[in-house]
Amino acid sequence: MSEVGAAALSGNPREATGTVLLAVDGIHTYYGKSHILHGVSLEVGRGEVVGLLGRNGVGKSTTLKAIVGIVHPSRGDVRFEGDSITQLPSHRLARLGIGYVPEDRRIFPLLTVLENLRVGLDRQGVTKARKAELVDKVYTYFPVLAERRNQSGGTLSGGEQQMLAIARAMMLEPKIILLDEPTEGLMPRMVSQIREIIDVLHREAVAVLLVEQNVPLTLEASRRIYFIEKGVVRHHALASELQVDDPVIHQYLGV
Amino acid sequence: MGIPLDQILIQTINGIVTGMILALVASGLTLIFGIMDVVNFAHGELFMLGAYVGVLTLAVTGDFWIALISASLLIALLGAAIYLVTLRPLIGRDPLTTILATFGISLVLQNYALWQFGPVSRKIAEPIAGHFNLFYLDYPWYRVAVALLSAAIIGGFWLFLKFGTWGIWIRATTQDRVMAQAMGVPVPWVLAGVFAIGSGMAAASGVLFGPFGGVDPTMGLNWILRAFIVVVVGGMGSLGGSLAAAIFISLLEAYASLWVSPSQAVIVSFVVLIVTLLFRPTGLFVATPK
């Protein structure tokens, strides 16, 4: 199976823009005895927005968790800026500049909004002025977080929690943010706000690996798309060459 | 035949004094449980060893406060070492394995103390000798000082948890260990740090309690049992809950001993424990869970 995935990749001349920031190379993961990823390979260039599409339960979230070190692949390699990070604990990865926004948001419910931000912000080597600057920046992007800065995270609405989860990852001054279904269950107005923030990240040269069910948004926001099926990357293409009703989309996402 | 008011007042003060020491023991226990789901059966032995380090340092330096601080620091280091060597490899396993491991450590430490120091109780002299008149009693100032000092340690710790970077890391790790680590919190060090802080607090209470009841190898047993009751009644993992429960239970015991002997008064704590487990197993002093 992994051979099919690898063949599809090597058969495709299109590559990440510029230098490669993140390279996932044939990773396999297991949850207990069930084999989840069967050799996933993908690349994200510096500052590039890349989409990862596929049906539920094919291993999209697990791919992100393997990159961020929450699950450790039993085979294969993850490289960040050229160095292997496969076996590093996740707190080291966060320090290297990998931000993670999980599917269920997982904000700290009993910490206030500001404390949620401070979890990632209070680290060595960041000056007080820089900290204030970073917090002010996310407050400009998400004014509602400024209003609720002293409210505990658990009292926020779903959309506000999603913004907090993204803002919290931005505190790490990441080189890449892994976004796992950021628009899931959100109102249309919130969805367009998430769409805007992906553009903001792109303008700031932060790479994004976006896992989504929302096909139009993914095609619009990303430069390239990977299609994943049964734990393997089956296909990949430039987003500009895909239509929402493309047969490829039907093949990997249709019911 | 009512109980005279003066006796009620005396028992109130007694209850608060023991309650504060108990709160100091229990807050370390509840903190460790909250952050790593480990029920630390060796906590009472850290309390006991802290008292012994206090006895030894006091013999050498003659200064109670140096003894208090050095016992806290030394036992904090011991706690971190115990965590790194025995508990860290077991994190994420069945809770039974950590219960057995800490129970084993408690037996080892208790018998080490018996072998090293013998069964005879040692004394720690009260560092504050004065008394004041409480109705017909000469009430030692030291007891009041202990209550205030315990309150200061718990208060300082609360401020540290509330405002410090490490405090935020500890709270974030307690709420979601995986996500805290993904946000760059060095979780293995935070867990070791929490174990060290909890152990240091147990040692401090051991030294503070020393002048009341003497220091012997089994002194931890009585306290750990009551601390467990406090942690369950206060709500596992809740610092404020433990403080409230420690005062509540100590006051109940103090009042009960107006009628019955102090050893029978302990029954009250168990009644509170059983009633809590039956009707509100998440704890009396925590917000209703959703």
Interface residues (C-beta under 8 A of the other chain):
Chain A: V68 G69 I70 P89 S90 H91 L93 A94 R95 Y100 P102 R106 F108 P109 L110 L111 E115 N116 R118 V119 G120 D122 R123 R168 A169 M171 L172
Chain B: T165 I168 W169 R171 A172 Q175 D176 V178 M179 A180 Q181 A182 M183 G184 V185 P186 V187 P188
